[in-house]
Amino acid sequence: MTDFYDELTPFYHLIYQDWNASVDRQGEQLSALIKTEWPTSRKILDVSSGIGTQAIGLAMRGYSVSASDLSEKEIERAKQEARSRSVEVSFSVCDMRNAFAHHGSGWDVVVSADNSLPHLLTDEDVLCALKQMTECLSVGGGCIVTVRDYEREERGKNLIKPYGARVENGYRYMLFQLWDFEGEHYDVTFFFVQENLATQEVKTYAMRSRYYAVSTHRLSELMREARLQNVRRLDGVFFQPVLVGTKAA
Ligand SMILES: C[S@@+](CC[C@H](N)C(=O)[O-])C[C@H]1O[C@@H](n2cnc3c(N)ncnc32)[C@H](O)[C@@H]1O
């Protein structure tokens, strides 16, 4: 799994039509959610930041943000992306299942966005991460998890998920994923077909990972088990379903 994101790092922004616009939009959407749910929040922790899509977007809105991820390469790039925008984020490498030992407590909001938790393949591991996120929170603080809506995804083998085409620096990229389900898990190969527009030379990069197609219903149960209260699914506030919960006294 680490290899998947380490290899994906130089291409990661290509997943988006316009990554900069997504950083801005997602920062705005999460900021609006935070202001509604936990209005006095200042200190945000992102435990699966990747190259910083949400962490940088939130820091650009004045929050004090720390962020970590399992992938060293992504964190390296996240630091460069923040620096090039003169945005202050404290980035480090950490497995979210060790978030409390690494980051300690006192956070107003802890975030894990864009389908990161389903990289953990068992309920036990997901619960472990959620408990660590809860431990990191101050009393009254909020947990935000955003995930794919697996109830709406077709199950089967050889499923193609197109991500479109992008043109950048003299290359055209065609992006698609191939999914193979096996019970509640599926294997993904993410293909990046790179065409040199000057020479027509084509190279294909393929990166593989496995996911747990955990439902938002099951995730909500696990959030309650992790001692979060007022756990709810919110639709229409982000590009994928958002689960929120609050740490009780
Ligand atoms: C789809 S990416 C989302 C990254 C980022 N939130 C974004 O939207 O750009 C999923 C991320 O989860 C991270 N991840 C997977 N398992 C992890 C773990 N156990 N601890 C921390 N991060 C993990 C991956 O390295 C990857 O960066």
The ligand as an SDF file (V2000), in Angstrom:
LIG
                    3D

 27 29  0  0  0  0  0  0  0  0999 V2000
   -6.8510    8.6650   -1.6180 C   0  0  0  0  0  0  0  0  0  0  0  0
   -5.4700    9.1970   -0.6830 S   0  0  0  0  0  0  0  0  0  0  0  0
   -6.0950   10.6910    0.0330 C   0  0  0  0  0  0  0  0  0  0  0  0
   -5.0070   11.6210    0.4700 C   0  0  0  0  0  0  0  0  0  0  0  0
   -5.4760   13.0480    0.8220 C   0  0  0  0  0  0  0  0  0  0  0  0
   -6.4010   13.0440    1.9170 N   0  0  0  0  0  0  0  0  0  0  0  0
   -6.0460   13.7190   -0.4080 C   0  0  0  0  0  0  0  0  0  0  0  0
   -7.2780   13.7920   -0.5330 O   0  0  0  0  0  0  0  0  0  0  0  0
   -5.2700   14.1330   -1.2730 O   0  0  0  0  0  0  0  0  0  0  0  0
   -5.4170    8.0630    0.6720 C   0  0  0  0  0  0  0  0  0  0  0  0
   -4.2490    8.3100    1.5950 C   0  0  0  0  0  0  0  0  0  0  0  0
   -4.3280    7.4440    2.7280 O   0  0  0  0  0  0  0  0  0  0  0  0
   -3.0020    7.1840    3.1260 C   0  0  0  0  0  0  0  0  0  0  0  0
   -2.9810    6.0360    4.0430 N   0  0  0  0  0  0  0  0  0  0  0  0
   -3.3550    4.7650    3.7890 C   0  0  0  0  0  0  0  0  0  0  0  0
   -3.1820    4.0020    4.8950 N   0  0  0  0  0  0  0  0  0  0  0  0
   -2.7030    4.8280    5.8550 C   0  0  0  0  0  0  0  0  0  0  0  0
   -2.3430    4.6420    7.2160 C   0  0  0  0  0  0  0  0  0  0  0  0
   -2.4220    3.4460    7.7980 N   0  0  0  0  0  0  0  0  0  0  0  0
   -1.9060    5.7170    7.9240 N   0  0  0  0  0  0  0  0  0  0  0  0
   -1.8170    6.9510    7.3300 C   0  0  0  0  0  0  0  0  0  0  0  0
   -2.1400    7.1720    6.0440 N   0  0  0  0  0  0  0  0  0  0  0  0
   -2.5790    6.1280    5.3170 C   0  0  0  0  0  0  0  0  0  0  0  0
   -2.2920    6.9480    1.8130 C   0  0  0  0  0  0  0  0  0  0  0  0
   -0.8860    6.9880    1.9250 O   0  0  0  0  0  0  0  0  0  0  0  0
   -2.8860    8.0730    0.9670 C   0  0  0  0  0  0  0  0  0  0  0  0
   -2.1310    9.2450    1.0510 O   0  0  0  0  0  0  0  0  0  0  0  0
  1  2  1  0
  2  3  1  0
  2 10  1  0
  3  4  1  0
  4  5  1  0
  5  6  1  0
  5  7  1  0
  7  8  2  0
  7  9  1  0
 10 11  1  0
 11 12  1  0
 11 26  1  0
 12 13  1  0
 13 14  1  0
 13 24  1  0
 14 15  1  0
 14 23  1  0
 15 16  2  0
 16 17  1  0
 17 18  1  0
 17 23  2  0
 18 19  1  0
 18 20  2  0
 20 21  1  0
 21 22  2  0
 22 23  1  0
 24 25  1  0
 24 26  1  0
 26 27  1  0
M  CHG  2   2   1   9  -1
M  END
$$$$
